[in-house]
């Protein structure tokens, strides 16, 4: 299998804050599959809980409406 070009880069060390969320089963399943592909791509196993913060950060960084509204609030 060729290594996929994941949108999520390899994680760096961070000191996270804890946040609990409930996910629908199909989303959790997809996140677990993503974590497996991440491990195959980078040779490093990461739990879904370690991947989600970077995924959310990438989503927020790509949301132009959010960035505009955030600037207007400042």
ChimeraX commands (.cxc) that place a marker at each C-alpha (Angstrom):
marker #1 position 0.00,0.00,0.00 radius 0.5
marker #1 position 1.34,3.43,-0.90 radius 0.5
marker #1 position 1.39,5.99,1.86 radius 0.5
marker #1 position -1.63,8.29,1.58 radius 0.5
marker #1 position -1.21,12.04,1.58 radius 0.5
marker #1 position -3.04,12.76,4.84 radius 0.5
marker #1 position -4.25,16.26,5.52 radius 0.5
marker #1 position -3.18,15.78,9.13 radius 0.5
marker #1 position 0.58,16.15,9.56 radius 0.5
marker #1 position 2.54,14.07,12.05 radius 0.5
marker #1 position 1.69,15.20,15.58 radius 0.5
marker #1 position 4.07,17.18,17.75 radius 0.5
marker #1 position 4.31,16.88,21.52 radius 0.5
marker #1 position 1.68,18.97,23.28 radius 0.5
marker #1 position 0.21,19.37,26.74 radius 0.5
marker #1 position -3.57,19.12,26.14 radius 0.5
marker #1 position -6.58,20.16,28.19 radius 0.5
marker #1 position -9.24,17.50,28.67 radius 0.5
marker #1 position -12.60,17.77,26.90 radius 0.5
marker #1 position -15.21,15.00,26.78 radius 0.5
marker #1 position -17.50,14.59,23.76 radius 0.5
marker #1 position -20.02,12.01,22.63 radius 0.5
marker #1 position -19.69,10.78,19.06 radius 0.5
marker #1 position -22.08,8.83,16.87 radius 0.5
marker #1 position -20.84,5.28,16.24 radius 0.5
marker #1 position -20.18,5.84,12.53 radius 0.5
marker #1 position -17.99,8.89,13.21 radius 0.5
marker #1 position -16.03,7.05,15.90 radius 0.5
marker #1 position -15.53,4.14,13.49 radius 0.5
marker #1 position -14.20,6.50,10.80 radius 0.5
marker #1 position -11.86,8.15,13.31 radius 0.5
marker #1 position -10.53,4.73,14.34 radius 0.5
marker #1 position -9.91,3.86,10.68 radius 0.5
marker #1 position -8.13,7.21,10.27 radius 0.5
marker #1 position -5.95,6.42,13.30 radius 0.5
marker #1 position -4.99,3.10,11.70 radius 0.5
marker #1 position -4.08,4.83,8.43 radius 0.5
marker #1 position -2.13,7.44,10.40 radius 0.5
marker #1 position -0.13,4.63,12.05 radius 0.5
marker #1 position 0.59,3.01,8.67 radius 0.5
marker #1 position 1.63,6.37,7.20 radius 0.5
marker #1 position 3.85,7.66,10.01 radius 0.5
marker #1 position 4.83,4.40,11.73 radius 0.5
marker #1 position 3.57,5.75,15.03 radius 0.5
marker #1 position 0.41,4.64,16.81 radius 0.5
marker #1 position -1.75,7.49,18.12 radius 0.5
marker #1 position -5.13,7.19,19.81 radius 0.5
marker #1 position -8.09,8.94,18.24 radius 0.5
marker #1 position -8.10,11.34,21.21 radius 0.5
marker #1 position -4.61,12.54,20.21 radius 0.5
marker #1 position -5.58,13.09,16.55 radius 0.5
marker #1 position -8.85,14.96,17.06 radius 0.5
marker #1 position -7.35,18.23,18.40 radius 0.5
marker #1 position -5.19,18.63,15.28 radius 0.5
marker #1 position -8.15,17.77,13.07 radius 0.5
marker #1 position -10.28,20.41,14.78 radius 0.5
marker #1 position -7.49,22.99,14.56 radius 0.5
marker #1 position -7.17,22.31,10.83 radius 0.5
marker #1 position -10.92,22.63,10.38 radius 0.5
marker #1 position -11.01,25.98,12.20 radius 0.5
marker #1 position -7.96,27.24,10.29 radius 0.5
marker #1 position -9.69,26.48,6.98 radius 0.5
marker #1 position -13.05,28.05,7.94 radius 0.5
marker #1 position -12.89,31.53,6.40 radius 0.5
marker #1 position -16.24,32.57,7.89 radius 0.5
marker #1 position -15.02,31.69,11.37 radius 0.5
marker #1 position -11.73,33.56,10.91 radius 0.5
marker #1 position -13.58,36.67,9.70 radius 0.5
marker #1 position -16.08,36.58,12.57 radius 0.5
marker #1 position -13.26,36.04,15.07 radius 0.5
marker #1 position -11.40,39.10,13.75 radius 0.5
marker #1 position -14.58,41.17,14.02 radius 0.5
marker #1 position -15.02,40.15,17.66 radius 0.5
marker #1 position -11.50,41.30,18.58 radius 0.5
marker link #1:1,2 radius 0.2
marker link #1:2,3 radius 0.2
marker link #1:3,4 radius 0.2
marker link #1:4,5 radius 0.2
marker link #1:5,6 radius 0.2
marker link #1:6,7 radius 0.2
marker link #1:7,8 radius 0.2
marker link #1:8,9 radius 0.2
marker link #1:9,10 radius 0.2
marker link #1:10,11 radius 0.2
marker link #1:11,12 radius 0.2
marker link #1:12,13 radius 0.2
marker link #1:13,14 radius 0.2
marker link #1:14,15 radius 0.2
marker link #1:15,16 radius 0.2
marker link #1:16,17 radius 0.2
marker link #1:17,18 radius 0.2
marker link #1:18,19 radius 0.2
marker link #1:19,20 radius 0.2
marker link #1:20,21 radius 0.2
marker link #1:21,22 radius 0.2
marker link #1:22,23 radius 0.2
marker link #1:23,24 radius 0.2
marker link #1:24,25 radius 0.2
marker link #1:25,26 radius 0.2
marker link #1:26,27 radius 0.2
marker link #1:27,28 radius 0.2
marker link #1:28,29 radius 0.2
marker link #1:29,30 radius 0.2
marker link #1:30,31 radius 0.2
marker link #1:31,32 radius 0.2
marker link #1:32,33 radius 0.2
marker link #1:33,34 radius 0.2
marker link #1:34,35 radius 0.2
marker link #1:35,36 radius 0.2
marker link #1:36,37 radius 0.2
marker link #1:37,38 radius 0.2
marker link #1:38,39 radius 0.2
marker link #1:39,40 radius 0.2
marker link #1:40,41 radius 0.2
marker link #1:41,42 radius 0.2
marker link #1:42,43 radius 0.2
marker link #1:43,44 radius 0.2
marker link #1:44,45 radius 0.2
marker link #1:45,46 radius 0.2
marker link #1:46,47 radius 0.2
marker link #1:47,48 radius 0.2
marker link #1:48,49 radius 0.2
marker link #1:49,50 radius 0.2
marker link #1:50,51 radius 0.2
marker link #1:51,52 radius 0.2
marker link #1:52,53 radius 0.2
marker link #1:53,54 radius 0.2
marker link #1:54,55 radius 0.2
marker link #1:55,56 radius 0.2
marker link #1:56,57 radius 0.2
marker link #1:57,58 radius 0.2
marker link #1:58,59 radius 0.2
marker link #1:59,60 radius 0.2
marker link #1:60,61 radius 0.2
marker link #1:61,62 radius 0.2
marker link #1:62,63 radius 0.2
marker link #1:63,64 radius 0.2
marker link #1:64,65 radius 0.2
marker link #1:65,66 radius 0.2
marker link #1:66,67 radius 0.2
marker link #1:67,68 radius 0.2
marker link #1:68,69 radius 0.2
marker link #1:69,70 radius 0.2
marker link #1:70,71 radius 0.2
marker link #1:71,72 radius 0.2
marker link #1:72,73 radius 0.2
marker link #1:73,74 radius 0.2
view
